[in-house]
Every structure is written in C-alpha cells, then in structure tokens.
C-alpha cells in the first residue's frame, strides 16, 4: 500500500514520511479469551486473514479497520511515569493485542507492516484510550494514556506471529 499523501510526491514532507528504514520487534502478544476479563500473555498466536486473532473473543467484521490493536512498547514506561509509578505498566493492562518496540508506531499510520515471515497488517488509525483506563490504572489513567493509545489494524494476510519477530514496513 503506497503512503497516501496528497500533493506533490516529490516534496520534502512526502519523502520524509515515506522513509522508514528501521525495523522493530514484537515484544508481547495478548489475547482476551473473554470480554472484560484480563488479557492472557502468549508467546505465539495465529491471525486469520481479514478476521481476528485466534483465541481472542473479538470477532470484527470482514474488512474491519480494528481487527487487531497495537501499542508502542516504549510507551509503557511513559504511561507509568505519568501515573507516578516506578515500574512500566504491564502491556495487558492497556487492552491491546500487540506491543511493538524499536519502531515509532505513529510513523506507521496508514502504512503496511509485516510481522515475522507471514503476517501483514494494514495500519488503519489511532486507538484512543477509553474510560476503562480509569478502572484499570486508577484516577488519571485515561489522561495518562492520551497520545499513547496505540494503533488499530486490518489483518491483510494472516499467519503465525511470535514474540521476538521482526516488524518492518512493507512498501
């Protein structure tokens, strides 16, 4: 999927937005077997093309823009600091499926990424925090998460993902 930029594709901003040679790493995978229950950390998972993660209760519609959610692994420290905590927040508390490290997630917005050898995700938008963050993180949890909610994605190609898999942009 080409980066959707309106205007002269030879402009400086278009070139900057299109340049992302870094790779990241899948740091954590979480599944929600039951609605409103804690996420379960797993070492690998299977994603079904245009569907969902096996073992997760969510059943998004085919073609949906929120088939899986991602959080920036480095944000776990920032959110904890905003709440006055010394240790990083456990990724499952933030209710996202995947924690990605080493790659700025916001730079992936409207891009296509590959995780491991098989899985391809179309990044569809931001995943804003919800009021459940107050329940999970305590007073101020919602505001601590603002700007750190992560991204949503459509599963363009399914397969197996594993903690430690390389995450890279696909042109």
C-alpha positions in Angstrom: 0.0 0.0 0.0 1.6 3.3 -1.1 1.7 6.0 1.6 -1.4 8.2 1.0 0.0 11.7 0.6 -2.0 14.4 -1.2 0.1 16.7 -3.2 3.5 16.6 -4.9 5.0 13.2 -4.1 8.5 14.7 -4.7 8.0 17.2 -1.9 10.2 17.1 1.2 7.4 16.0 3.5 6.4 13.2 1.2 10.0 11.9 1.1 10.3 12.1 4.9 7.0 10.4 5.5 8.0 7.6 3.1 11.4 6.9 4.7 11.3 4.4 7.5 14.2 2.0 7.2 14.1 1.0 10.9 12.8 -2.4 12.0 11.1 -3.1 15.3 10.4 -6.2 17.4 7.2 -7.9 18.6 7.7 -7.6 22.4 4.4 -9.0 23.6 1.2 -10.7 22.4 -2.1 -10.6 24.4 -5.4 -12.3 23.9 -8.7 -11.6 25.5 -10.4 -15.0 25.8 -13.5 -13.5 27.5 -14.9 -10.0 27.2 -13.9 -7.6 30.1 -11.5 -10.2 31.5 -7.8 -9.7 31.8 -5.6 -10.4 28.7 -3.6 -13.5 28.6 0.1 -13.2 27.6 1.1 -15.7 24.9 4.3 -16.4 23.1 2.7 -17.0 19.7 -0.7 -16.5 18.1 -2.4 -17.2 14.8 -4.0 -14.3 13.0 -6.7 -15.1 10.4 -6.8 -13.1 7.2 -9.4 -10.3 7.3 -10.7 -11.6 10.6 -9.2 -11.8 14.1 -6.6 -13.4 16.4 -7.5 -17.0 17.3 -8.1 -17.2 21.0 -9.3 -13.7 21.3 -13.0 -13.1 21.9 -13.3 -10.2 19.5 -15.0 -11.0 16.2 -14.6 -7.9 14.0 -16.4 -7.7 10.7 -14.6 -8.7 7.5 -13.0 -5.6 6.0 -13.0 -4.0 9.5 -10.4 -1.4 10.4 -10.0 -2.7 14.0 -9.2 -6.4 13.7 -6.2 -6.1 15.9 -4.6 -3.4 18.1 -1.0 -2.4 18.7 0.7 -0.4 21.5 4.2 1.1 21.5 6.3 -0.9 24.0 8.3 2.2 25.0 5.0 3.9 26.0 4.6 1.5 28.9 7.3 3.5 30.8 5.8 6.9 29.9 2.3 6.0 31.0 3.7 4.6 34.3 5.6 7.8 34.9 2.5 9.9 34.3 0.8 7.9 37.0 3.7 8.2 39.4 4.7 4.5 39.1 8.3 3.3 39.1 7.8 0.2 37.1 6.5 0.1 33.5 2.8 -0.8 33.0 2.2 -4.4 32.1 1.0 -4.4 28.4 -2.1 -6.4 29.1 -3.5 -3.7 31.4 -3.8 -1.4 28.3 -6.1 -3.9 26.5 -4.1 -4.0 23.2 -3.1 -7.2 21.4 0.4 -6.5 20.4 3.3 -4.5 21.9 5.8 -3.3 19.3 9.3 -2.0 20.3 12.0 -0.2 18.5 9.8 1.4 15.8 7.7 4.6 16.2 4.2 3.3 15.8 2.7 6.7 14.8 5.1 6.7 11.8 3.3 3.5 10.7 -0.2 5.2 10.4 -1.7 4.4 7.0 1.2 2.1 6.2 1.5 -1.7 5.8 3.8 -3.7 8.1 5.0 -7.3 8.2 5.4 -9.2 11.4 7.6 -12.3 11.2 7.5 -14.3 8.0 3.8 -14.3 7.2 1.6 -11.7 8.8 0.8 -8.4 7.0 -1.2 -5.7 8.7 -2.6 -2.5 7.2 -2.4 0.2 9.9 -5.8 1.9 9.8 -5.7 4.5 12.5 -5.1 5.5 16.1 -6.5 3.5 19.0 -7.7 6.1 21.5 -7.9 5.3 25.2 -11.4 4.5 26.7 -12.9 5.1 30.1 -11.8 1.6 31.1 -8.3 3.1 31.6 -9.6 4.8 34.8 -10.8 1.4 36.1 -7.6 -0.4 35.2 -5.0 2.3 36.0 -6.8 4.3 38.6 -7.6 8.1 38.7 -5.9 9.8 35.8 -5.5 6.6 33.8 -7.4 8.0 30.9 -5.4 11.1 30.7 -2.1 9.3 31.2 -3.0 7.2 28.1 -3.9 10.2 25.8 -1.5 10.2 22.9 -0.3 6.7 23.9 -3.3 4.5 23.0 -1.6 2.8 20.0 -2.9 1.9 16.6 -5.6 -0.3 15.0 -5.0 -2.6 12.1 -6.7 -4.7 9.4 -5.2 -8.2 9.0 -4.3 -8.2 5.3 -2.5 -11.6 5.5 -2.8 -14.0 8.4 -0.3 -16.4 9.8 1.6 -17.2 12.9 3.4 -14.5 14.9 5.8 -15.0 17.8 7.3 -12.8 20.5 10.7 -11.7 19.1 9.5 -11.5 15.5 10.9 -8.6 13.4 8.4 -5.9 12.5 9.1 -3.9 9.3 7.4 -1.6 6.9 6.2 -3.2 3.6 6.3 -0.9 0.5 
